[in-house]
Amino acid sequence: MFFDFDALYNETQGDAFASGKKKFYDNKVKSITTATRDGKFDIMSTVQGDRLYSCKITFDEQGGLYDYECDCDKFNLESGPCKHIVATALSYEERNPQVREPVDIRKKTDPGAVNLIAEYGKKKRRRFITGDAVKTELIPYLELGDGVSLRFTIGNKKQYNLKDISDFVSCVSACGYRRYGVDLELYHNIENFTDNSKKLVDFLVKCYSEKIELSGTFMRYKDEIRLISGDVDEFFALYEGSLVHLGKTDLVLIEPFTATLPVKLIVTREDGGYSVTLSETDCKFIDGKDYKYVLTQNRIFRVSDEFDAAVRSFFDYIAMKKRLFVADHDMSAFYNSVICQLNDYIEVDSGTIDLSVYEAAPLVTKIYINGKDGSVYLDVKASYDDNPVDLFSDVIGGDFVRDWDTENAIRGVLAKYFPHYPDLYLDDEAEIFTFLSEGVKELFEYAEVFVTDSMKKMRIRTSPRIHVGVRLTSDLLNLQLSAEGYTSEELAAILAAYREKKRYIRLGGGFVNLEDNSIEALSEILEVAKLTDGQFEMPRYYAPFVNSELKQGFFSLSRDSAFKSLLKSLESVENADIEVPESLRLIMRNYQKTGYRWLKMLKDNGFGGILADDMGLGKSLQVIALLLEEKSTALIICPTTLMLNWVGEIEKFAPSLRTLAVMGGQEERRERIAKAADYDVVITSYDLIRRDYELYENVTFDYAIADEAQYIKNPETKNAVAVKKIKAKHRFALTGTPVENNLGELWSIFDFIMPYYLGSYGAFRDKYEVDVVRGDAGATGRLKRIVKPFILRRLKADVLKELPAKMESILDAPLEGEQKKLYEANLALIRESMRATPDMSRVVVLSMLTKLRQICCDPSLVYPDYTGNSAKTDACMELIETAVEGGHKILLFSQFTSMLDVIRRKLMEKGISHYVLKGDTPKSERLRLVNKFNENDVKVFLISLKAGGTGINLTGADVVIHYDPWWNESVMNQATDRAYRMGQQKSVQVYKLIVKDSVEEKIIKLQEKKSALAGLVVGKENGIKEIIELLG
């Protein structure tokens, strides 16, 4: 049988509960015995204090709390359980763990998981930490031979050679114990090493683990590990700026990686030539994966791969020969071939010698472009002073120095654009266009380029400077196009070619480059237009898009006054002369008034829109203001859990609006929908609209509002199909997450607010979605420009100055279905019991009340086999998912730890990261969880109200959910203050979840009246009458 200890804890005052826990942790409960009498179960104990106290807790036949008593001076039923009773309950629960889960067949844990539990538990028990004792140091010894390897010593007072690296790694992995000598016995917990050594231990374990499956060549000896190239980079990075042992006797400094290698190339004069050497001739190169390193004078410098490629051969030669002699007649070639390359990486010291006299003569190249019969030919002439050279000959003649870099660059450009290289001709039209538009520009960097008369017609024509005239007439936009130097036929041909995704079009012998911003912008506009009598026409809702696209190109524009006026109204919403309904002027914040004006402006122009404000910013209030603005009819579609909240919001802010909530069975809903014309606002849910949409066929609303519009993000679902069939003059969507997983969701919502605006989904996918997903910045920019005018999104950070530091909301969940039947049956049973036993004890009444509250939370708390609906659980998960999608972090409090278990399972099913803190969470673990939650990206913290309501700082969260109401509102406020306190940089949104028409609603109403509810329940005043009123 499951005993309801939660009911006992809920009746306990805070100080008694804390003292009881201390008694329990201090092992003051000396004995526990049990007995059964008349179907009831007694738990008896003795608790050590200044004397031995006797306690008894009694549960009834169903496990409900029946009575409790203690012989201490402070115990009386009016004040609730004393600390000795609490200690007894906690001790019994520890000795007799209870399983609340329903009895069913469950999968067994894998044997491997069971073994891991044992293994990790063993490791945890071995984690002996030396505390304030001297930490152990691991010291590396670098060895450079035919590669890079490391040996180590270990110790604190005295260093010992690490003789077996494999055994050391095993000990670290298992927190194992080893005795290295008289002065070193060590548990290999990472915390027992010095801070520097911790990094080295991690590095060593990683290196060893990565190589364990390789052949034994990486460990020739047990005490040595060889480093591969990537390990070399990581090791040197670990000791950047520090001294490291080299072998057993030397120390080397690993210089900061920004340091420059202090080596110079030195050139001195000798008879008949020059002596060339380095200021440091003993340089050893070390290879890493991403970098190279140079060891010289007991200092290691990091150098780039480019440095290595340029200087290594020279350094290696000097290391062997110490110096080079270069004769006078070879100095020009040596200077231009060797010294000029080295000079890019190391300093050249030539003293008083002027080496510039050996610089090669400049290369002069002239390229002539000829055209004949639609083909292009090139003639290339090159020379050094008066010495002509053939750039395409393998024969190297002459005694002058050549500029091979420039020659190779010219040959590379020509080979790039001429497929038949070294034959320099083009006869393919696309290849000619590419060369003329791109290749010629590249050749200008290296040569003089001349275009012969035969090429005059085969040119790149200047892109058309297009004049666009825009007029707004009724519901249509009209565009007229013209361009100087181009006929209307040529302009049409250019646009047609662009739509075919051609790079160019050939007109009049020349080429027109279609990769032009103006043509691109115009083509985007004309894709949604229809050609009628030489003019392009499109619906007026494209006006903002047309205007933004025209700004992307270089156009000559003329816009009529109607078009300008429409744009002005769209762009200056914040300061528009639109009055907020008088009854809401002092209620709405400035950003909400702006949102209302935006909605009204869209409505007045026949547009739809998406109000995408962050959660908690009052999207519903902005819509209610719109509905109040003039006599109208509206259909609001929302999740089932929000229907009553809409009813409540309208009653609060617009009581003059007649509201109809479409609920109940099929026949009841049919009757209500038939009366829809008699109401200003009709509210239904997504679940019901897909069943009832045919009943709305003959109704045309002024407004259709889709709240939490992510419910219609999939266009193929019954939700989306049904909602889009509703007839309305104006459509708006409310959602904090217009895009969650893919851009198709955005298309679906636009398909509701303004059908056809983004075209068919297939066209939208091909034009935007595929390219945006690939990271195409152009497609992303175009999509933003076309949707931006019809989406208004403000984050809390944007309007923080207008928000109160803390905002509180009550979310009502409807009591319905199986849950309602259970609640009403239990309530009836309680009332009958109270009539039969008028002098029923306070404890029994409170136990009954707790049972009702648990049914409100989730009936499975009382009936483990229950599989029906739970309105509050569903509403809570919807709220959490919305908050998580909006980037918020959440604290969720409940006084029932079993309820936290239910929510935890739901979060696991949804893949939402979370922590849990209960009364049995150790203090050290509490602090660790709190710090991690404030620092990392875990989204939800589930907290027992008793365990985490005070004493912790959780300013990383900005959403607080009270799953169930507590008797004393101050306790809930203390819990809220875990997030709403000094250090909080955001506005905190607080939600209280309440089941409508239940005992929870009565508790909240009593709180709102500021009744002494805590005293009523656990105080010394005459509370039994008021408690009974809660039930009746």
HUSULHU-V415363 format. One line per field, one symbol per residue. ss: DSSP state (2 for helix, 1 for strand, 0 for the rest). psi: psi as a letter, one per 20 degrees, with the letter a starting at -180 (. if undefined). Layout:
ss = ???
psi = ???
This chain:
ss = 000022222200022222222222200011111111100111111111000111111110000011111100000122210022222222222220000000000000002222222222222220000000000111111111000111111110001110002222222222001111100111100222102222222222222222200002220000001110222222222200001111000111110000000001111111001111110000011110000111110011111022222222222222222001111222222222222222000011100000222200001111111111001111111111001110000000000000022222222222222000000011002222222222222220000111102220000110000111111110011111111001022222222222200001111001111000222222222200011100111112222222222222000111102222222222200000000002220000022222222222222200001110000000222222222220000111110222222222222220000011100002222222220222001111122222222222000111111110222200000222222200111111110000000022222222222000000022222222222220002222222222222211000222222200011111111000222222222222222222220000022222222222222220222000000000222222222222222000011111002222222222222200011110000022222222222220000111112222000000000011110000002222222200000000000111111110002222222222000022222200000222222220
psi = qppmhhhghhipqghhgghggggghjliohqpqqqppkiqppoqrpppcirpqpqpppqahjjqpgrqqqjrhipqhhiaqrhhgghggggghghmpqoiqqorpqqqpqhhhghhggghgghhhimppicjrpqqpppqoppodjbprqrqqqafhqpqpoinhghggggghjkrpqohahjoppplphijqrghhghhgggggggghhihirrjhinhqhjqpqprghhgggghhhkpjrqqpobihqqqpoqqiiqpolpqpppqprpjbqppaqhoinpppppagirrqppplkpppprrhggghhigggghghhgihrqppqgiihgggghggghghiihqppojcjpoiiijqqqqpopppppqqpljrpqqpppqqodjoqqoijqiporqjqpqnhggghgghggghhiohjpjomqpjpghhgggghhghghhhhhirpppprhijghmroqpqpopppppqoocjqppppqqppiprhghghhghghghjkqhrqopkhaqopimphgggghhggihjrppoljqpqrqhijghggghhhihrnqoqpprhgghgghghhilghjqmopqphijhigqrghhhggghgggggghjkrrrookqqqijlhhhhghgghihrprqqppprqhiighhggggghghmiipppooorarghghghghhjhiiqhppprrhhhhihihhijhjpoqhqppoqliiikhoiiqhgggghiippqhppqqpqimhpghrihggggghhghnqigjarhgggghhggghghijohghggggghhhgijpopprhhhkhhiqqhpppqpoppporbhggggghghgghggghhhhnhkqqgggghggghgghhhggohihhnhjpjaqoghgghghggggggghjjqqppppqiohhhhhghghghghikpqrrpoahjpqghhggggggghhhajphpopppghhjirjqoliiqjpppohqpqgohhghhhghihhnrpipirpppppppppqlrhghhgghhghjkqmhghggjajrmihghghhhi.
